[in-house]
Amino acid sequence: MKRYERLTENAVAREEALLARWRERSVFEQTLAATADGPRYVFYEGPPTANGMPHFGHLMPRVYKDLFPRYKTMQGFHVLRKGGWDTHGLPVELEVEKAIGVDSKPEIEAYGV
């Protein structure tokens, strides 16, 4: 086994062990409890990608969506995490319309929710 493969295996095992410990100790829940009386910080987060395959261009937004809420939590802000939707709505709607074979408002209304 090459050195890189050993290091990668060790890193994966360490990360899995750390995540298990955090789950056992409810670390995330404790951060919410510790900041419950602090000022609120809201970070509107959209999906990592709404359609198409994820690619390198999704990396920085994903980093920001993790970094800023963590940083504000460390500053004492109460930051609830709830995934949401942003401006990806229209491309998704167009893909759904193609998939179900409609392309006008009357057809969409006839199709129903």
N, C-alpha and C positions, 0 to 999 in steps of 0.2 A: 504494500500500500504506500502510495506516495505521501510525502509530508503534507501537502495541501489537502489531500483527502482526509488525513487524520485530523488536521486542524478544523476542517469543515464539519466532520462528524462530531468532534468535541464541542464546537460552537453550537451546533444544533441541539445536542444533548443538554448543554448548559442552559440554553434558552428555554427549552421545554421544561427543565427542572425549575427555573426561575418563574416561569409563567404558572406552573402548578402551585408553587409556594404562594404567589400573589393571589391565586384563586382561593387557596385554603385559608389565607389570612384576610381575605376580602379587602385587599389594599385599595383598589379603586373606590369601593364603597366608602372606605374610611376617608379618602380625600374629599368626597362629597359631603360627608358628615362634618369634617373638620372645617369646611368653608361655608357651611349652611347659612351662617349669619353674615357672611361677607357680602360685598357688593356683587351684583350680578354682572357677568360678562357673557355676551351672546355672540357666537360665531356661526353665521349662516353657512351651512355646508350643503353642497349638492352631492350628487352621486359621483363616484370615482370615474365612471364612464357610463353613458346612457345607451349608446349603441356603438357598434363596431368593436374591434379588438383593442384592449388596452395597449398602450405603447409608451415609449420613453417620455413623450410629452405630458403624460399623466403623472409623472414622478414628482415634480415640484408642487403642483396643487395638493397632492396627497401628503407631502411633507408639511406644507403649511397647515393643512387640516388637522395634523397631529401636533405640530410644534406650538402654534399659538394657544390653543386651549390648555396645553400642559404648562406653558410659561405663565399664563394668567392664573392658573390654579396655584402655582408655586408662589405667586404674588399675593395670594389670599382671596382671589376672586372665586365666586361660586359659579362653576361652568358646567351646566348640564350638557350632556352629549346626546344629540338626537339627529340622526341622519335625515336629510331632507332633499328637496329637489331645487334646482336652480334653473337657468335658462336652457336646459337641455330639452324642455318640453316639446317644442315644435319638431325637432328632428325625430323624436320618438313617435309623436303623433303621425308624422308622414310615413314612417316605417310600418306602423300598425295599419294605416289606411291601405298601403300597398299589400300587406299580408292578408287583409280581409276583402280586398277588391272593391273599395269604395274611393271616390275622389270628389265628392261634392257634399255640401251641407245637407241637402235633402236625403242623400243616400246614407249619410252618417246617422241622421235622425231616424230614418226608417230602420236601420240596423239596430239601434238602441244601445243602452249602456251594457 
